[in-house]
Amino acid sequence: MKLNPDEKDNGAAGPLPPDRGVRKGLFIALVSVALLGVLWTMGYLPRAARARQLIAGAQTQQQTLPSVTVVPVKEAPAEVELALPGAIQADMETPVFARADGYIKRRLADIGDRVKAGQILAEIDSPELDQQIRETEAALKRAQSALQQAQAAHQQALANLQLAEVTARRWETLVGKGVLSRQDGDEKRSAYEARQADAAAAEANVQAARDNISAAEATLQRLRELQSFRQVRAPFEGVITARNVDVGTLVTAGSGSSLREMFRIARIQTLRVFVNVPQSEAPAIHPGLPCLVELEEYRGRRFPGQVSRTSNSLDPASRTLLTEVQTPNPGGMLLPGMYATVRFKLLRENPPLLIPSAAFRNTAKGPVVATVREGSIVHIAPVKLGRDYGAQIEVLEGLKPGQKVITNLTDEIAEGVKVRPAAPPKPTAAKQGGVAQ
């Protein structure tokens, strides 16, 4: 049976078409998403705004805190290098004076000459010395003749003594027999005693003559030795560093302050460097300690040295220990009188701590440093300082390794203040030819 078109439109509704159902589901989903978006926006935006406000406030507060540069406290190395100025001197240096009076006959050495031990430096012409030698030789001959005369007189005195003794005994016998009087016997006895005295005096004259001969011989020997001093010789091997005489110069024997030295000679195969070591480092200095000697004239080159001796006492004025360092000089590059730098490597049992020199300040109660505790809180700590190395300084008491100290101290830095710590800027290389600062 066929239906009319009118009957189809007015009849009961049938199932929806597929396209129409899909559109309806999409519409409902879009409405739900939009509703959720509105609700999420209404809840999130206020919270985000509050968070941004809190962050901005914290940043503002952080920016208002004092900004400080902090560095950690470090322990100094156990081996430290100590550089001290020193003065170079010759191993041995001495002036050469004349030992005989006269005029310079020949000069055989000049400044800068290297001489051997015993080498003749100059010859002195001394005619007065020759005359003294001739006079002394004549005096020696006279003394020898006087000795011969004294010996002859002594022999005569002994003969007279012997005769007087025999005569006295004979007369004593005759007096005992009554032939002669006692007076005659006493006279002969007295004559015998007189001859004894004459013999003793003659013996003394012989001894005096011998002494005169010895004195004359000693004088002659001294003059002959002075005659050998007419040749001025080098006392040791070295170099002539000064000359004050020339041919014809009058020289006088002696070494008084008013006399001028003829030459000055120095031994420079080994040189001595004198260094004043501070009291704080004096206990580590001992004979045999190796070191290095540097000179500005020989950059990049180091000369080995060794501590030879110390004064074993501190100078009360400077509180330093005078130390002598010996260094070989085979090539003669080093010269006496040069200024040098001596570097010692010292091993310390208890190394101190090191902080930048800008990290402390002096107060009425002594030096203090500002440390940063947990929470960026400042703590002012008193310290005991040691040696100052320029950019760094030693801390003996008051700090521990790893603590952070402030290097840019200002009036705002006080106990309990909260700060904004920052690491120090990294060193940057300078331009051409520069070094890292």
TORKOL-4160 file (C-alpha; in steps of 0.2 Angstrom, whole numbers, padded with zeros to 4 digits, m for minus):
437
<pt num="1" X="0000" Y="0000" Z="0000"/>
<pt num="2" X="0007" Y="0017" Z="m0005"/>
<pt num="3" X="0006" Y="0032" Z="0007"/>
<pt num="4" X="0003" Y="0049" Z="0002"/>
<pt num="5" X="0016" Y="0062" Z="0004"/>
<pt num="6" X="0006" Y="0071" Z="0017"/>
<pt num="7" X="0005" Y="0055" Z="0027"/>
<pt num="8" X="0024" Y="0054" Z="0028"/>
<pt num="9" X="0026" Y="0072" Z="0035"/>
<pt num="10" X="0013" Y="0070" Z="0048"/>
<pt num="11" X="0017" Y="0052" Z="0054"/>
<pt num="12" X="0027" Y="0047" Z="0069"/>
<pt num="13" X="0046" Y="0053" Z="0069"/>
<pt num="14" X="0059" Y="0040" Z="0064"/>
<pt num="15" X="0077" Y="0038" Z="0068"/>
<pt num="16" X="0089" Y="0054" Z="0065"/>
<pt num="17" X="0100" Y="0054" Z="0050"/>
<pt num="18" X="0119" Y="0050" Z="0054"/>
<pt num="19" X="0126" Y="0067" Z="0049"/>
<pt num="20" X="0114" Y="0076" Z="0061"/>
<pt num="21" X="0119" Y="0065" Z="0076"/>
<pt num="22" X="0138" Y="0069" Z="0074"/>
<pt num="23" X="0135" Y="0087" Z="0073"/>
<pt num="24" X="0126" Y="0087" Z="0089"/>
<pt num="25" X="0140" Y="0078" Z="0098"/>
<pt num="26" X="0153" Y="0090" Z="0092"/>
<pt num="27" X="0142" Y="0104" Z="0098"/>
<pt num="28" X="0141" Y="0097" Z="0115"/>
<pt num="29" X="0160" Y="0094" Z="0116"/>
<pt num="30" X="0164" Y="0111" Z="0111"/>
<pt num="31" X="0152" Y="0119" Z="0124"/>
<pt num="32" X="0160" Y="0108" Z="0137"/>
<pt num="33" X="0178" Y="0113" Z="0133"/>
<pt num="34" X="0174" Y="0131" Z="0132"/>
<pt num="35" X="0165" Y="0130" Z="0149"/>
<pt num="36" X="0181" Y="0121" Z="0156"/>
<pt num="37" X="0192" Y="0134" Z="0148"/>
<pt num="38" X="0182" Y="0148" Z="0156"/>
<pt num="39" X="0183" Y="0140" Z="0173"/>
<pt num="40" X="0202" Y="0136" Z="0172"/>
<pt num="41" X="0205" Y="0154" Z="0166"/>
<pt num="42" X="0195" Y="0161" Z="0181"/>
<pt num="43" X="0205" Y="0150" Z="0193"/>
<pt num="44" X="0223" Y="0151" Z="0186"/>
<pt num="45" X="0225" Y="0169" Z="0181"/>
<pt num="46" X="0223" Y="0176" Z="0198"/>
<pt num="47" X="0235" Y="0163" Z="0205"/>
<pt num="48" X="0248" Y="0167" Z="0191"/>
<pt num="49" X="0246" Y="0186" Z="0194"/>
<pt num="50" X="0249" Y="0183" Z="0213"/>
<pt num="51" X="0265" Y="0172" Z="0209"/>
<pt num="52" X="0272" Y="0185" Z="0198"/>
<pt num="53" X="0269" Y="0198" Z="0211"/>
<pt num="54" X="0278" Y="0187" Z="0224"/>
<pt num="55" X="0293" Y="0184" Z="0212"/>
<pt num="56" X="0294" Y="0202" Z="0207"/>
<pt num="57" X="0294" Y="0207" Z="0226"/>
<pt num="58" X="0307" Y="0194" Z="0230"/>
<pt num="59" X="0318" Y="0200" Z="0215"/>
<pt num="60" X="0316" Y="0218" Z="0221"/>
<pt num="61" X="0320" Y="0213" Z="0238"/>
<pt num="62" X="0335" Y="0203" Z="0232"/>
<pt num="63" X="0341" Y="0218" Z="0222"/>
<pt num="64" X="0340" Y="0230" Z="0236"/>
<pt num="65" X="0352" Y="0219" Z="0247"/>
<pt num="66" X="0371" Y="0224" Z="0246"/>
<pt num="67" X="0380" Y="0214" Z="0233"/>
<pt num="68" X="0397" Y="0207" Z="0239"/>
<pt num="69" X="0411" Y="0197" Z="0231"/>
<pt num="70" X="0415" Y="0182" Z="0241"/>
<pt num="71" X="0430" Y="0170" Z="0240"/>
<pt num="72" X="0433" Y="0154" Z="0249"/>
<pt num="73" X="0447" Y="0153" Z="0262"/>
<pt num="74" X="0461" Y="0142" Z="0256"/>
<pt num="75" X="0476" Y="0133" Z="0264"/>
<pt num="76" X="0493" Y="0139" Z="0259"/>
<pt num="77" X="0504" Y="0126" Z="0251"/>
<pt num="78" X="0516" Y="0116" Z="0262"/>
<pt num="79" X="0531" Y="0121" Z="0252"/>
<pt num="80" X="0533" Y="0140" Z="0250"/>
<pt num="81" X="0545" Y="0150" Z="0240"/>
<pt num="82" X="0554" Y="0164" Z="0249"/>
<pt num="83" X="0562" Y="0177" Z="0239"/>
<pt num="84" X="0574" Y="0189" Z="0247"/>
<pt num="85" X="0586" Y="0202" Z="0241"/>
<pt num="86" X="0605" Y="0199" Z="0242"/>
<pt num="87" X="0621" Y="0207" Z="0239"/>
<pt num="88" X="0635" Y="0198" Z="0230"/>
<pt num="89" X="0653" Y="0198" Z="0237"/>
<pt num="90" X="0669" Y="0190" Z="0232"/>
<pt num="91" X="0673" Y="0174" Z="0242"/>
<pt num="92" X="0689" Y="0182" Z="0247"/>
<pt num="93" X="0695" Y="0200" Z="0245"/>
<pt num="94" X="0710" Y="0209" Z="0252"/>
<pt num="95" X="0720" Y="0225" Z="0250"/>
<pt num="96" X="0739" Y="0223" Z="0245"/>
<pt num="97" X="0750" Y="0235" Z="0254"/>
<pt num="98" X="0769" Y="0238" Z="0253"/>
<pt num="99" X="0780" Y="0229" Z="0265"/>
<pt num="100" X="0795" Y="0240" Z="0261"/>
<pt num="101" X="0798" Y="0258" Z="0258"/>
<pt num="102" X="0804" Y="0265" Z="0241"/>
<pt num="103" X="0798" Y="0269" Z="0224"/>
<pt num="104" X="0788" Y="0258" Z="0212"/>
<pt num="105" X="0802" Y="0252" Z="0199"/>
<pt num="106" X="0790" Y="0241" Z="0189"/>
<pt num="107" X="0771" Y="0238" Z="0188"/>
<pt num="108" X="0766" Y="0221" Z="0181"/>
<pt num="109" X="0747" Y="0220" Z="0184"/>
<pt num="110" X="0732" Y="0231" Z="0182"/>
<pt num="111" X="0714" Y="0231" Z="0185"/>
<pt num="112" X="0705" Y="0216" Z="0178"/>
<pt num="113" X="0720" Y="0206" Z="0176"/>
<pt num="114" X="0718" Y="0188" Z="0183"/>
<pt num="115" X="0733" Y="0183" Z="0193"/>
<pt num="116" X="0740" Y="0167" Z="0201"/>
<pt num="117" X="0745" Y="0165" Z="0219"/>
<pt num="118" X="0763" Y="0171" Z="0221"/>
<pt num="119" X="0763" Y="0181" Z="0204"/>
<pt num="120" X="0773" Y="0197" Z="0205"/>
<pt num="121" X="0762" Y="0212" Z="0204"/>
<pt num="122" X="0775" Y="0226" Z="0206"/>
<pt num="123" X="0794" Y="0229" Z="0211"/>
<pt num="124" X="0800" Y="0242" Z="0223"/>
<pt num="125" X="0816" Y="0251" Z="0222"/>
<pt num="126" X="0823" Y="0254" Z="0240"/>
<pt num="127" X="0841" Y="0260" Z="0241"/>
<pt num="128" X="0839" Y="0264" Z="0260"/>
<pt num="129" X="0835" Y="0246" Z="0263"/>
<pt num="130" X="0851" Y="0241" Z="0254"/>
<pt num="131" X="0861" Y="0253" Z="0265"/>
<pt num="132" X="0853" Y="0246" Z="0281"/>
<pt num="133" X="0858" Y="0229" Z="0276"/>
<pt num="134" X="0876" Y="0234" Z="0273"/>
<pt num="135" X="0877" Y="0243" Z="0290"/>
<pt num="136" X="0869" Y="0228" Z="0299"/>
<pt num="137" X="0882" Y="0216" Z="0290"/>
<pt num="138" X="0896" Y="0228" Z="0297"/>
<pt num="139" X="0888" Y="0228" Z="0314"/>
<pt num="140" X="0888" Y="0209" Z="0314"/>
<pt num="141" X="0906" Y="0208" Z="0310"/>
<pt num="142" X="0910" Y="0220" Z="0324"/>
<pt num="143" X="0900" Y="0209" Z="0336"/>
<pt num="144" X="0910" Y="0194" Z="0330"/>
<pt num="145" X="0926" Y="0203" Z="0333"/>
<pt num="146" X="0920" Y="0208" Z="0351"/>
<pt num="147" X="0916" Y="0190" Z="0354"/>
<pt num="148" X="0933" Y="0185" Z="0350"/>
<pt num="149" X="0940" Y="0198" Z="0361"/>
<pt num="150" X="0929" Y="0193" Z="0375"/>
<pt num="151" X="0933" Y="0175" Z="0374"/>
<pt num="152" X="0952" Y="0180" Z="0375"/>
<pt num="153" X="0949" Y="0190" Z="0390"/>
<pt num="154" X="0939" Y="0176" Z="0398"/>
<pt num="155" X="0954" Y="0164" Z="0395"/>
<pt num="156" X="0966" Y="0176" Z="0403"/>
<pt num="157" X="0954" Y="0178" Z="0418"/>
<pt num="158" X="0954" Y="0159" Z="0420"/>
<pt num="159" X="0973" Y="0159" Z="0419"/>
<pt num="160" X="0974" Y="0172" Z="0433"/>
<pt num="161" X="0961" Y="0163" Z="0443"/>
<pt num="162" X="0971" Y="0147" Z="0443"/>
<pt num="163" X="0987" Y="0156" Z="0448"/>
<pt num="164" X="0979" Y="0165" Z="0462"/>
<pt num="165" X="0971" Y="0149" Z="0468"/>
<pt num="166" X="0988" Y="0140" Z="0469"/>
<pt num="167" X="0996" Y="0155" Z="0477"/>
<pt num="168" X="0983" Y="0157" Z="0490"/>
<pt num="169" X="0985" Y="0138" Z="0495"/>
<pt num="170" X="1004" Y="0140" Z="0496"/>
<pt num="171" X="1003" Y="0155" Z="0507"/>
<pt num="172" X="0989" Y="0147" Z="0518"/>
<pt num="173" X="1001" Y="0132" Z="0521"/>
<pt num="174" X="1016" Y="0144" Z="0526"/>
<pt num="175" X="1004" Y="0154" Z="0537"/>
<pt num="176" X="0999" Y="0138" Z="0546"/>
<pt num="177" X="1018" Y="0134" Z="0549"/>
<pt num="178" X="1021" Y="0151" Z="0556"/>
<pt num="179" X="1033" Y="0156" Z="0542"/>
<pt num="180" X="1022" Y="0170" Z="0536"/>
<pt num="181" X="1010" Y="0181" Z="0545"/>
<pt num="182" X="0991" Y="0179" Z="0544"/>
<pt num="183" X="0990" Y="0196" Z="0536"/>
<pt num="184" X="1000" Y="0190" Z="0521"/>
<pt num="185" X="0988" Y="0175" Z="0520"/>
<pt num="186" X="0973" Y="0185" Z="0520"/>
<pt num="187" X="0979" Y="0196" Z="0506"/>
<pt num="188" X="0982" Y="0181" Z="0494"/>
<pt num="189" X="0965" Y="0174" Z="0499"/>
<pt num="190" X="0957" Y="0191" Z="0494"/>
<pt num="191" X="0967" Y="0191" Z="0478"/>
<pt num="192" X="0961" Y="0174" Z="0473"/>
<pt num="193" X="0943" Y="0179" Z="0476"/>
<pt num="194" X="0945" Y="0195" Z="0465"/>
<pt num="195" X="0952" Y="0183" Z="0451"/>
<pt num="196" X="0936" Y="0173" Z="0453"/>
<pt num="197" X="0925" Y="0189" Z="0450"/>
<pt num="198" X="0936" Y="0194" Z="0435"/>
<pt num="199" X="0933" Y="0177" Z="0427"/>
<pt num="200" X="0914" Y="0178" Z="0430"/>
<pt num="201" X="0914" Y="0195" Z="0422"/>
<pt num="202" X="0924" Y="0189" Z="0407"/>
<pt num="203" X="0912" Y="0175" Z="0405"/>
<pt num="204" X="0897" Y="0187" Z="0405"/>
<pt num="205" X="0906" Y="0198" Z="0392"/>
<pt num="206" X="0907" Y="0182" Z="0381"/>
<pt num="207" X="0889" Y="0179" Z="0383"/>
<pt num="208" X="0884" Y="0197" Z="0379"/>
<pt num="209" X="0895" Y="0197" Z="0364"/>
<pt num="210" X="0886" Y="0181" Z="0358"/>
<pt num="211" X="0869" Y="0190" Z="0361"/>
<pt num="212" X="0875" Y="0205" Z="0351"/>
<pt num="213" X="0879" Y="0193" Z="0337"/>
<pt num="214" X="0862" Y="0185" Z="0338"/>
<pt num="215" X="0853" Y="0202" Z="0338"/>
<pt num="216" X="0864" Y="0207" Z="0323"/>
<pt num="217" X="0860" Y="0191" Z="0313"/>
<pt num="218" X="0841" Y="0193" Z="0317"/>
<pt num="219" X="0842" Y="0211" Z="0311"/>
<pt num="220" X="0851" Y="0206" Z="0295"/>
<pt num="221" X="0838" Y="0192" Z="0292"/>
<pt num="222" X="0824" Y="0204" Z="0294"/>
<pt num="223" X="0831" Y="0216" Z="0282"/>
<pt num="224" X="0835" Y="0203" Z="0270"/>
<pt num="225" X="0817" Y="0197" Z="0271"/>
<pt num="226" X="0811" Y="0215" Z="0269"/>
<pt num="227" X="0822" Y="0215" Z="0254"/>
<pt num="228" X="0812" Y="0201" Z="0247"/>
<pt num="229" X="0796" Y="0211" Z="0249"/>
<pt num="230" X="0803" Y="0223" Z="0236"/>
<pt num="231" X="0793" Y="0211" Z="0225"/>
<pt num="232" X="0775" Y="0213" Z="0228"/>
<pt num="233" X="0766" Y="0196" Z="0225"/>
<pt num="234" X="0748" Y="0191" Z="0224"/>
<pt num="235" X="0743" Y="0182" Z="0240"/>
<pt num="236" X="0730" Y="0170" Z="0231"/>
<pt num="237" X="0723" Y="0167" Z="0214"/>
<pt num="238" X="0710" Y="0180" Z="0209"/>
<pt num="239" X="0707" Y="0196" Z="0199"/>
<pt num="240" X="0714" Y="0213" Z="0202"/>
<pt num="241" X="0699" Y="0225" Z="0206"/>
<pt num="242" X="0709" Y="0241" Z="0211"/>
<pt num="243" X="0726" Y="0248" Z="0207"/>
<pt num="244" X="0732" Y="0264" Z="0215"/>
<pt num="245" X="0751" Y="0265" Z="0211"/>
<pt num="246" X="0761" Y="0267" Z="0195"/>
<pt num="247" X="0779" Y="0268" Z="0191"/>
<pt num="248" X="0788" Y="0281" Z="0202"/>
<pt num="249" X="0775" Y="0281" Z="0215"/>
<pt num="250" X="0782" Y="0283" Z="0233"/>
<pt num="251" X="0776" Y="0269" Z="0244"/>
<pt num="252" X="0778" Y="0266" Z="0263"/>
<pt num="253" X="0778" Y="0250" Z="0272"/>
<pt num="254" X="0762" Y="0247" Z="0283"/>
<pt num="255" X="0743" Y="0246" Z="0282"/>
<pt num="256" X="0738" Y="0261" Z="0293"/>
<pt num="257" X="0722" Y="0271" Z="0289"/>
<pt num="258" X="0733" Y="0285" Z="0281"/>
<pt num="259" X="0741" Y="0273" Z="0269"/>
<pt num="260" X="0734" Y="0269" Z="0252"/>
<pt num="261" X="0733" Y="0251" Z="0246"/>
<pt num="262" X="0743" Y="0247" Z="0231"/>
<pt num="263" X="0731" Y="0234" Z="0224"/>
<pt num="264" X="0715" Y="0225" Z="0229"/>
<pt num="265" X="0713" Y="0207" Z="0224"/>
<pt num="266" X="0697" Y="0197" Z="0224"/>
<pt num="267" X="0694" Y="0178" Z="0222"/>
<pt num="268" X="0678" Y="0176" Z="0212"/>
<pt num="269" X="0678" Y="0158" Z="0207"/>
<pt num="270" X="0665" Y="0156" Z="0221"/>
<pt num="271" X="0654" Y="0170" Z="0227"/>
<pt num="272" X="0645" Y="0174" Z="0243"/>
<pt num="273" X="0628" Y="0181" Z="0243"/>
<pt num="274" X="0623" Y="0189" Z="0260"/>
<pt num="275" X="0604" Y="0189" Z="0264"/>
<pt num="276" X="0594" Y="0195" Z="0278"/>
<pt num="277" X="0581" Y="0182" Z="0283"/>
<pt num="278" X="0565" Y="0188" Z="0293"/>
<pt num="279" X="0563" Y="0181" Z="0310"/>
<pt num="280" X="0547" Y="0172" Z="0305"/>
<pt num="281" X="0557" Y="0161" Z="0292"/>
<pt num="282" X="0574" Y="0160" Z="0302"/>
<pt num="283" X="0570" Y="0143" Z="0310"/>
<pt num="284" X="0569" Y="0135" Z="0292"/>
<pt num="285" X="0586" Y="0142" Z="0287"/>
<pt num="286" X="0601" Y="0130" Z="0290"/>
<pt num="287" X="0618" Y="0126" Z="0282"/>
<pt num="288" X="0616" Y="0115" Z="0267"/>
<pt num="289" X="0599" Y="0122" Z="0262"/>
<pt num="290" X="0599" Y="0123" Z="0243"/>
<pt num="291" X="0593" Y="0139" Z="0234"/>
<pt num="292" X="0593" Y="0148" Z="0218"/>
<pt num="293" X="0601" Y="0165" Z="0214"/>
<pt num="294" X="0593" Y="0176" Z="0201"/>
<pt num="295" X="0599" Y="0193" Z="0193"/>
<pt num="296" X="0589" Y="0205" Z="0183"/>
<pt num="297" X="0603" Y="0206" Z="0170"/>
<pt num="298" X="0601" Y="0187" Z="0167"/>
<pt num="299" X="0583" Y="0185" Z="0165"/>
<pt num="300" X="0577" Y="0167" Z="0164"/>
<pt num="301" X="0593" Y="0160" Z="0171"/>
<pt num="302" X="0595" Y="0154" Z="0189"/>
<pt num="303" X="0612" Y="0150" Z="0197"/>
<pt num="304" X="0612" Y="0136" Z="0210"/>
<pt num="305" X="0618" Y="0140" Z="0228"/>
<pt num="306" X="0618" Y="0133" Z="0245"/>
<pt num="307" X="0618" Y="0141" Z="0263"/>
<pt num="308" X="0635" Y="0140" Z="0269"/>
<pt num="309" X="0633" Y="0148" Z="0286"/>
<pt num="310" X="0622" Y="0160" Z="0297"/>
<pt num="311" X="0626" Y="0172" Z="0310"/>
<pt num="312" X="0616" Y="0162" Z="0323"/>
<pt num="313" X="0609" Y="0178" Z="0330"/>
<pt num="314" X="0596" Y="0191" Z="0325"/>
<pt num="315" X="0600" Y="0209" Z="0322"/>
<pt num="316" X="0591" Y="0218" Z="0336"/>
<pt num="317" X="0587" Y="0233" Z="0325"/>
<pt num="318" X="0580" Y="0223" Z="0310"/>
<pt num="319" X="0575" Y="0206" Z="0318"/>
<pt num="320" X="0583" Y="0197" Z="0303"/>
<pt num="321" X="0596" Y="0183" Z="0302"/>
<pt num="322" X="0611" Y="0187" Z="0292"/>
<pt num="323" X="0614" Y="0172" Z="0280"/>
<pt num="324" X="0628" Y="0168" Z="0268"/>
<pt num="325" X="0624" Y="0159" Z="0252"/>
<pt num="326" X="0639" Y="0152" Z="0241"/>
<pt num="327" X="0636" Y="0150" Z="0223"/>
<pt num="328" X="0649" Y="0144" Z="0210"/>
<pt num="329" X="0655" Y="0156" Z="0197"/>
<pt num="330" X="0665" Y="0146" Z="0184"/>
<pt num="331" X="0661" Y="0157" Z="0169"/>
<pt num="332" X="0664" Y="0174" Z="0179"/>
<pt num="333" X="0647" Y="0180" Z="0174"/>
<pt num="334" X="0643" Y="0186" Z="0192"/>
<pt num="335" X="0653" Y="0200" Z="0198"/>
<pt num="336" X="0655" Y="0206" Z="0216"/>
<pt num="337" X="0644" Y="0221" Z="0221"/>
<pt num="338" X="0629" Y="0215" Z="0210"/>
<pt num="339" X="0611" Y="0215" Z="0217"/>
<pt num="340" X="0603" Y="0198" Z="0217"/>
<pt num="341" X="0587" Y="0189" Z="0222"/>
<pt num="342" X="0589" Y="0173" Z="0232"/>
<pt num="343" X="0574" Y="0160" Z="0232"/>
<pt num="344" X="0573" Y="0147" Z="0245"/>
<pt num="345" X="0560" Y="0133" Z="0245"/>
<pt num="346" X="0554" Y="0130" Z="0263"/>
<pt num="347" X="0543" Y="0116" Z="0269"/>
<pt num="348" X="0531" Y="0121" Z="0283"/>
<pt num="349" X="0523" Y="0108" Z="0295"/>
<pt num="350" X="0508" Y="0118" Z="0298"/>
<pt num="351" X="0504" Y="0129" Z="0283"/>
<pt num="352" X="0493" Y="0144" Z="0287"/>
<pt num="353" X="0477" Y="0150" Z="0278"/>
<pt num="354" X="0477" Y="0162" Z="0264"/>
<pt num="355" X="0464" Y="0176" Z="0260"/>
<pt num="356" X="0465" Y="0191" Z="0248"/>
<pt num="357" X="0473" Y="0206" Z="0256"/>
<pt num="358" X="0457" Y="0216" Z="0252"/>
<pt num="359" X="0447" Y="0204" Z="0264"/>
<pt num="360" X="0452" Y="0212" Z="0280"/>
<pt num="361" X="0452" Y="0228" Z="0288"/>
<pt num="362" X="0460" Y="0235" Z="0304"/>
<pt num="363" X="0449" Y="0241" Z="0318"/>
<pt num="364" X="0452" Y="0247" Z="0336"/>
<pt num="365" X="0452" Y="0229" Z="0342"/>
<pt num="366" X="0463" Y="0222" Z="0328"/>
<pt num="367" X="0461" Y="0215" Z="0311"/>
<pt num="368" X="0444" Y="0208" Z="0306"/>
<pt num="369" X="0436" Y="0199" Z="0291"/>
<pt num="370" X="0418" Y="0198" Z="0286"/>
<pt num="371" X="0412" Y="0180" Z="0282"/>
<pt num="372" X="0396" Y="0174" Z="0275"/>
<pt num="373" X="0386" Y="0161" Z="0284"/>
<pt num="374" X="0371" Y="0151" Z="0279"/>
<pt num="375" X="0357" Y="0161" Z="0273"/>
<pt num="376" X="0369" Y="0175" Z="0267"/>
<pt num="377" X="0371" Y="0182" Z="0284"/>
<pt num="378" X="0387" Y="0192" Z="0288"/>
<pt num="379" X="0398" Y="0188" Z="0303"/>
<pt num="380" X="0413" Y="0199" Z="0308"/>
<pt num="381" X="0427" Y="0188" Z="0314"/>
<pt num="382" X="0443" Y="0194" Z="0322"/>
<pt num="383" X="0459" Y="0186" Z="0315"/>
<pt num="384" X="0477" Y="0185" Z="0318"/>
<pt num="385" X="0487" Y="0189" Z="0302"/>
<pt num="386" X="0504" Y="0182" Z="0297"/>
<pt num="387" X="0515" Y="0187" Z="0282"/>
<pt num="388" X="0509" Y="0199" Z="0269"/>
<pt num="389" X="0512" Y="0193" Z="0251"/>
<pt num="390" X="0504" Y="0208" Z="0243"/>
<pt num="391" X="0489" Y="0201" Z="0234"/>
<pt num="392" X="0487" Y="0188" Z="0248"/>
<pt num="393" X="0490" Y="0188" Z="0267"/>
<pt num="394" X="0491" Y="0174" Z="0279"/>
<pt num="395" X="0479" Y="0170" Z="0293"/>
<pt num="396" X="0485" Y="0161" Z="0308"/>
<pt num="397" X="0470" Y="0161" Z="0319"/>
<pt num="398" X="0451" Y="0165" Z="0317"/>
<pt num="399" X="0446" Y="0156" Z="0301"/>
<pt num="400" X="0444" Y="0138" Z="0294"/>
<pt num="401" X="0447" Y="0132" Z="0276"/>
<pt num="402" X="0431" Y="0133" Z="0265"/>
<pt num="403" X="0424" Y="0148" Z="0274"/>
<pt num="404" X="0419" Y="0162" Z="0262"/>
<pt num="405" X="0425" Y="0180" Z="0265"/>
<pt num="406" X="0420" Y="0196" Z="0258"/>
<pt num="407" X="0433" Y="0205" Z="0248"/>
<pt num="408" X="0424" Y="0222" Z="0244"/>
<pt num="409" X="0421" Y="0228" Z="0262"/>
<pt num="410" X="0410" Y="0244" Z="0264"/>
<pt num="411" X="0402" Y="0253" Z="0278"/>
<pt num="412" X="0386" Y="0243" Z="0274"/>
<pt num="413" X="0394" Y="0227" Z="0279"/>
<pt num="414" X="0391" Y="0224" Z="0297"/>
<pt num="415" X="0387" Y="0210" Z="0309"/>
<pt num="416" X="0370" Y="0201" Z="0305"/>
<pt num="417" X="0367" Y="0210" Z="0288"/>
<pt num="418" X="0360" Y="0200" Z="0274"/>
<pt num="419" X="0369" Y="0201" Z="0258"/>
<pt num="420" X="0369" Y="0195" Z="0240"/>
<pt num="421" X="0385" Y="0185" Z="0238"/>
<pt num="422" X="0393" Y="0184" Z="0221"/>
<pt num="423" X="0408" Y="0175" Z="0214"/>
<pt num="424" X="0423" Y="0186" Z="0209"/>
<pt num="425" X="0425" Y="0190" Z="0190"/>
<pt num="426" X="0436" Y="0178" Z="0181"/>
<pt num="427" X="0452" Y="0185" Z="0175"/>
<pt num="428" X="0453" Y="0191" Z="0157"/>
<pt num="429" X="0468" Y="0191" Z="0147"/>
<pt num="430" X="0475" Y="0208" Z="0143"/>
<pt num="431" X="0478" Y="0214" Z="0125"/>
<pt num="432" X="0494" Y="0211" Z="0115"/>
<pt num="433" X="0509" Y="0208" Z="0126"/>
<pt num="434" X="0499" Y="0208" Z="0142"/>
<pt num="435" X="0497" Y="0196" Z="0156"/>
<pt num="436" X="0482" Y="0190" Z="0165"/>
<pt num="437" X="0477" Y="0202" Z="0179"/>
